C-alpha cells in the first residue's frame, strides 16, 4: 500500500497532495434509566485525498479503497475550481514514523461483556440512589489506525485509541426536576474508568440535592471557577479565538489578535500542548504530518502565539504549530486545539475565597456556547460564597460576558492545575474531537451570573 | 451484499433487518468572500439489526463490508441488548413522497459555486467590510432496507443546502449575520438568504446597550424557535415523558402554564425548511402537542437538529446530554 500511495502522490500534477487511510472500530453503550438503550459495534474503513493547486483546495473522501488513484485525480480536478490564490506551503523535511502508544489496558483488549458489566454497576448506583428518577449513562470508545502519506515524502502510521463516558442523574420531586452529570475521558485506557463508584454516587447525590437548592439572585458577582469550568472557559472563550483560521483572512481580526496585545495580568499564562503524555488531546503528528507541539498563547498576560495549520502559518508568516486535525477521513483537517490550559499560579483556594464577602463558587460545566467575543456557560454546580466561605448550594447558574473584559478581570490564579478530559470539541461540523482542557482555580472579580 | 448479510444473520437470529445507504455529494466551501475548497464525498455503509433470543443486537460497517464480521458483531451485542418488543414489518407498499430530484443529483460544482458567489456578491455590494464564509452542498443518497419478514424497500433522496454567514469586527465587538436554506429539490435563487443577511446587518447598525436585569422580552418567530422550541422538544420527548423526567409527565389534558400557547409538530413530505417553488405531493400534517390544554405528545422526531441561523460560533465543548445539545444548538 505504501508503494502504491507513493506512486499516486508522485504523479498527481498538484502543488501538494496528501492521502489519509483510516480503519476504526467503535463501541457504544448507553443507558436510560434502568434500561440499556444501546449496545452497538461499528467498524469503519475509508480514506480521503486532499490536493492543493495554485492556492485552491480539492478534497475527496471515499469508502472504496480500490479507487485511491481516481480519488486523488478528482481532488486535483476539484482544486482547480478554487485555484488562483497565492499559497506556497513551506518546504519541510519528510517524516517517516509509526506511532502506537497503547495505554496499559486498551479499550481494544476489553470485551464488550466486561465493559457492560462495569457500566451496569455505575448505572445501578445512580438508579438506586435516593430521589433519583432516571439516569443517562453513555459510553463510547474507538480505536483508529490512520495512515498518512504526502507528496513531499512523508509517511506516518498512528494508532489512536480514545474513550469517553458521561454519567447523568435526573432527580424529581413533584414538579421539580433537576439533573447532574460528569464527563470523563482517556486515551483509550479502560483502567481509567474502573474505580469511579464514589464519583458516580456523588453525581446522583448532587442531582437530589439540587431539588432543595435555592436560586441565585441574578447580577454581577465575584466568581471563583473550579479547574474544570475554568478549563472549559479557557478552551471556549479564548482558545477558539487563537485558531488562526478565524484570524488570517480578516484584517480586523488580525488587528484584534495582534501578537503583543495585552489580554490580562502578568499572572495569566495560557498554553496549548499536544505533547503532554496520556491526555486525550495529545498526538505525535497532526493530520497533515506536522509534529504536535507546545505553544504559548498568552505569556504573562501578553498574546504571544496562535494555533496554525500549514496553510494558516504560511499565510500569516508564522511558525506552524501542528494543530491541523480532522475527526475522521470524512473531513479536511482544520485548525483545532489539543490540550489547552491556564498554567498554575501561586494563590491557594482558601486565599482566593478569603476576601470575598458575597460571591459565587462555580464547579464543573453543563453546557454553553461562545460567539467569539461573547460567552455563555452553564455551571454544573454552584454555591454562594459568604464572608470567605463556600456556603449553600445553588440551582444551576449561567455565566456570561465578553471574553476580553473577563480575561482582564481574572485577579487570582490558583496553584492547583487539573486537566479535564470529558466531552469533546466541535467546530466546522466536526464533532466530537478528543481534546482536554484545564486550569487551576481562578477568580474573576466581576462576572454576570444569570439567576432569578 | 445485503442479501448475504441477511442470510448469514438468519442463521444466528430469529429476526434480522439490513439497511444499506449509499451517497454521493459535492460541497463548495467559501472563506473570506471567495471560494476556498471543492469537496466530493462518496460513502457506503451497511447496518444490521437482529433479534436473537429475545434481545436486540446492532452493528454497522462503513466501507468494504465483511458480512461474516458484521453478523458476528451484531450477535455479540445481542447478548446484552434491549429486550425485543418488536416484529419487523413484512412486505408492504409505501406512499410516494417526493424527496428526490434528478436535477440535484446531477448538479455540477460550478452551479453550486454560482449560488454561493451570488449571495456573497449581493451582501458585499451593500457592505464592503463584511467577510462571508459558508457552504453550498448537493447530495444524492440511495437507501435500501430488507428484513427477514419479507420487506424489501428502497428510496432515493436528494438534498441541496446553502449556509452563509458574515462577520464584521469593530474593535472587540463582533457581529455575526447569517442564514441557511435547504431543499430536497433544486433551487438556484438564494436571494432570500442574502436578503436576510442584509436585514440583519441593517438592524445591527443601530444597537443599544442594556444593563443586567429583568425585562419583558418580545420573541420574533425565529426567536421562539431558537430559544424556546428546543427546551420544549425535550419536555415533549416521549421517552422523557414516560420516565417522568419531563415536567409535562402526568399532565395530559391538564392546563399548562401559558394559557395562550399552542405547540404543534409538522411532518412536511419534503425535507425543506424553505423549499422555494416546490409543492409537496402530500400535505404536511400538523399534530397538536400543546394548546391551552396539553393534548398529545410527539415522538422523538421533533428533536432533530435544525440548521443554525443568525449567529454561529465554534461549538461548545460537548456535553453529551440531550438538554445540553439542545441548549447549544
HADDOCK unambig.tbl for C-alpha pairs under 7 A between the chains (distance, minus, plus):
assign (segid A and resid 36 and name CA) (segid B and resid 81 and name CA) 6.92 0.50 0.50
assign (segid A and resid 36 and name CA) (segid B and resid 82 and name CA) 5.78 0.50 0.50
assign (segid A and resid 37 and name CA) (segid B and resid 82 and name CA) 6.38 0.50 0.50
assign (segid A and resid 38 and name CA) (segid B and resid 81 and name CA) 6.80 0.50 0.50
assign (segid A and resid 39 and name CA) (segid B and resid 77 and name CA) 5.75 0.50 0.50
assign (segid A and resid 39 and name CA) (segid B and resid 81 and name CA) 5.99 0.50 0.50
assign (segid A and resid 40 and name CA) (segid B and resid 58 and name CA) 5.20 0.50 0.50
assign (segid A and resid 40 and name CA) (segid B and resid 59 and name CA) 5.44 0.50 0.50
assign (segid A and resid 40 and name CA) (segid B and resid 77 and name CA) 5.93 0.50 0.50
assign (segid A and resid 41 and name CA) (segid B and resid 58 and name CA) 6.92 0.50 0.50
assign (segid A and resid 41 and name CA) (segid B and resid 59 and name CA) 4.85 0.50 0.50
assign (segid A and resid 41 and name CA) (segid B and resid 60 and name CA) 6.69 0.50 0.50
assign (segid A and resid 41 and name CA) (segid B and resid 73 and name CA) 6.21 0.50 0.50
assign (segid A and resid 42 and name CA) (segid B and resid 59 and name CA) 5.56 0.50 0.50
assign (segid A and resid 42 and name CA) (segid B and resid 60 and name CA) 4.85 0.50 0.50
assign (segid A and resid 42 and name CA) (segid B and resid 61 and name CA) 5.67 0.50 0.50
assign (segid A and resid 43 and name CA) (segid B and resid 60 and name CA) 6.39 0.50 0.50
assign (segid A and resid 43 and name CA) (segid B and resid 61 and name CA) 4.68 0.50 0.50
assign (segid A and resid 43 and name CA) (segid B and resid 62 and name CA) 6.32 0.50 0.50
assign (segid A and resid 44 and name CA) (segid B and resid 61 and name CA) 5.33 0.50 0.50
assign (segid A and resid 44 and name CA) (segid B and resid 62 and name CA) 4.28 0.50 0.50
assign (segid A and resid 44 and name CA) (segid B and resid 63 and name CA) 6.08 0.50 0.50
assign (segid A and resid 45 and name CA) (segid B and resid 62 and name CA) 5.78 0.50 0.50
assign (segid A and resid 45 and name CA) (segid B and resid 63 and name CA) 4.99 0.50 0.50
assign (segid A and resid 45 and name CA) (segid B and resid 64 and name CA) 6.91 0.50 0.50
assign (segid A and resid 46 and name CA) (segid B and resid 63 and name CA) 5.78 0.50 0.50
assign (segid A and resid 56 and name CA) (segid B and resid 36 and name CA) 6.16 0.50 0.50
assign (segid A and resid 56 and name CA) (segid B and resid 37 and name CA) 6.21 0.50 0.50
assign (segid A and resid 57 and name CA) (segid B and resid 36 and name CA) 6.50 0.50 0.50
assign (segid A and resid 57 and name CA) (segid B and resid 37 and name CA) 4.61 0.50 0.50
assign (segid A and resid 57 and name CA) (segid B and resid 38 and name CA) 6.56 0.50 0.50
assign (segid A and resid 58 and name CA) (segid B and resid 37 and name CA) 5.52 0.50 0.50
assign (segid A and resid 58 and name CA) (segid B and resid 38 and name CA) 5.00 0.50 0.50
assign (segid A and resid 58 and name CA) (segid B and resid 39 and name CA) 5.71 0.50 0.50
assign (segid A and resid 59 and name CA) (segid B and resid 38 and name CA) 6.39 0.50 0.50
assign (segid A and resid 59 and name CA) (segid B and resid 39 and name CA) 4.58 0.50 0.50
assign (segid A and resid 59 and name CA) (segid B and resid 40 and name CA) 6.28 0.50 0.50
assign (segid A and resid 60 and name CA) (segid B and resid 39 and name CA) 5.63 0.50 0.50
assign (segid A and resid 60 and name CA) (segid B and resid 40 and name CA) 4.65 0.50 0.50
assign (segid A and resid 60 and name CA) (segid B and resid 41 and name CA) 5.67 0.50 0.50
assign (segid A and resid 61 and name CA) (segid B and resid 40 and name CA) 6.47 0.50 0.50
assign (segid A and resid 61 and name CA) (segid B and resid 41 and name CA) 4.88 0.50 0.50
assign (segid A and resid 61 and name CA) (segid B and resid 42 and name CA) 6.10 0.50 0.50
assign (segid A and resid 62 and name CA) (segid B and resid 41 and name CA) 6.25 0.50 0.50
assign (segid A and resid 62 and name CA) (segid B and resid 42 and name CA) 4.88 0.50 0.50
assign (segid A and resid 62 and name CA) (segid B and resid 43 and name CA) 5.78 0.50 0.50
assign (segid A and resid 63 and name CA) (segid B and resid 42 and name CA) 6.81 0.50 0.50
assign (segid A and resid 63 and name CA) (segid B and resid 43 and name CA) 5.59 0.50 0.50
assign (segid A and resid 63 and name CA) (segid B and resid 44 and name CA) 6.38 0.50 0.50
assign (segid A and resid 63 and name CA) (segid B and resid 63 and name CA) 4.35 0.50 0.50
assign (segid A and resid 63 and name CA) (segid B and resid 64 and name CA) 6.91 0.50 0.50
assign (segid A and resid 64 and name CA) (segid B and resid 63 and name CA) 6.32 0.50 0.50
assign (segid A and resid 64 and name CA) (segid B and resid 64 and name CA) 6.82 0.50 0.50
assign (segid A and resid 78 and name CA) (segid B and resid 38 and name CA) 5.36 0.50 0.50
assign (segid A and resid 78 and name CA) (segid B and resid 39 and name CA) 6.82 0.50 0.50
assign (segid A and resid 79 and name CA) (segid B and resid 37 and name CA) 6.65 0.50 0.50
assign (segid A and resid 79 and name CA) (segid B and resid 38 and name CA) 6.29 0.50 0.50
assign (segid A and resid 81 and name CA) (segid B and resid 38 and name CA) 6.99 0.50 0.50
assign (segid A and resid 82 and name CA) (segid B and resid 35 and name CA) 5.59 0.50 0.50
assign (segid A and resid 82 and name CA) (segid B and resid 36 and name CA) 5.97 0.50 0.50
assign (segid A and resid 82 and name CA) (segid B and resid 37 and name CA) 6.08 0.50 0.50
assign (segid A and resid 133 and name CA) (segid B and resid 245 and name CA) 6.86 0.50 0.50
assign (segid A and resid 134 and name CA) (segid B and resid 243 and name CA) 6.90 0.50 0.50
assign (segid A and resid 134 and name CA) (segid B and resid 245 and name CA) 6.97 0.50 0.50
assign (segid A and resid 170 and name CA) (segid B and resid 245 and name CA) 6.89 0.50 0.50
assign (segid A and resid 175 and name CA) (segid B and resid 247 and name CA) 6.01 0.50 0.50
assign (segid A and resid 177 and name CA) (segid B and resid 245 and name CA) 6.72 0.50 0.50
assign (segid A and resid 177 and name CA) (segid B and resid 247 and name CA) 6.99 0.50 0.50
assign (segid A and resid 219 and name CA) (segid B and resid 212 and name CA) 6.49 0.50 0.50
assign (segid A and resid 236 and name CA) (segid B and resid 316 and name CA) 6.35 0.50 0.50
assign (segid A and resid 240 and name CA) (segid B and resid 314 and name CA) 6.99 0.50 0.50
assign (segid A and resid 249 and name CA) (segid B and resid 32 and name CA) 6.08 0.50 0.50
assign (segid A and resid 252 and name CA) (segid B and resid 169 and name CA) 5.84 0.50 0.50
assign (segid A and resid 253 and name CA) (segid B and resid 169 and name CA) 6.72 0.50 0.50
assign (segid A and resid 256 and name CA) (segid B and resid 171 and name CA) 6.44 0.50 0.50
assign (segid A and resid 256 and name CA) (segid B and resid 172 and name CA) 6.78 0.50 0.50
assign (segid A and resid 366 and name CA) (segid B and resid 319 and name CA) 6.34 0.50 0.50
assign (segid A and resid 366 and name CA) (segid B and resid 324 and name CA) 6.58 0.50 0.50
assign (segid A and resid 367 and name CA) (segid B and resid 319 and name CA) 5.90 0.50 0.50
assign (segid A and resid 367 and name CA) (segid B and resid 324 and name CA) 5.05 0.50 0.50
assign (segid A and resid 367 and name CA) (segid B and resid 328 and name CA) 6.91 0.50 0.50
assign (segid A and resid 368 and name CA) (segid B and resid 316 and name CA) 5.98 0.50 0.50
assign (segid A and resid 368 and name CA) (segid B and resid 328 and name CA) 5.87 0.50 0.50
assign (segid A and resid 369 and name CA) (segid B and resid 315 and name CA) 6.33 0.50 0.50
assign (segid A and resid 369 and name CA) (segid B and resid 316 and name CA) 4.97 0.50 0.50
assign (segid A and resid 369 and name CA) (segid B and resid 328 and name CA) 5.86 0.50 0.50
assign (segid A and resid 370 and name CA) (segid B and resid 313 and name CA) 6.08 0.50 0.50
assign (segid A and resid 370 and name CA) (segid B and resid 314 and name CA) 6.73 0.50 0.50
assign (segid A and resid 370 and name CA) (segid B and resid 316 and name CA) 6.65 0.50 0.50
assign (segid A and resid 371 and name CA) (segid B and resid 312 and name CA) 6.52 0.50 0.50
assign (segid A and resid 371 and name CA) (segid B and resid 313 and name CA) 4.56 0.50 0.50
assign (segid A and resid 371 and name CA) (segid B and resid 314 and name CA) 6.92 0.50 0.50
assign (segid A and resid 372 and name CA) (segid B and resid 313 and name CA) 6.52 0.50 0.50
assign (segid A and resid 373 and name CA) (segid B and resid 174 and name CA) 6.68 0.50 0.50
assign (segid A and resid 423 and name CA) (segid B and resid 317 and name CA) 6.22 0.50 0.50
assign (segid A and resid 423 and name CA) (segid B and resid 318 and name CA) 4.95 0.50 0.50
assign (segid A and resid 423 and name CA) (segid B and resid 319 and name CA) 5.81 0.50 0.50
assign (segid A and resid 423 and name CA) (segid B and resid 320 and name CA) 6.93 0.50 0.50
assign (segid A and resid 424 and name CA) (segid B and resid 317 and name CA) 5.39 0.50 0.50
assign (segid A and resid 424 and name CA) (segid B and resid 318 and name CA) 5.25 0.50 0.50
assign (segid A and resid 425 and name CA) (segid B and resid 316 and name CA) 6.60 0.50 0.50
assign (segid A and resid 425 and name CA) (segid B and resid 317 and name CA) 4.62 0.50 0.50
assign (segid A and resid 425 and name CA) (segid B and resid 318 and name CA) 6.08 0.50 0.50
assign (segid A and resid 426 and name CA) (segid B and resid 314 and name CA) 6.75 0.50 0.50
assign (segid A and resid 426 and name CA) (segid B and resid 315 and name CA) 5.02 0.50 0.50
assign (segid A and resid 426 and name CA) (segid B and resid 316 and name CA) 6.48 0.50 0.50
assign (segid A and resid 426 and name CA) (segid B and resid 317 and name CA) 6.49 0.50 0.50
assign (segid A and resid 427 and name CA) (segid B and resid 314 and name CA) 5.06 0.50 0.50
assign (segid A and resid 427 and name CA) (segid B and resid 315 and name CA) 5.58 0.50 0.50
assign (segid A and resid 432 and name CA) (segid B and resid 318 and name CA) 6.96 0.50 0.50
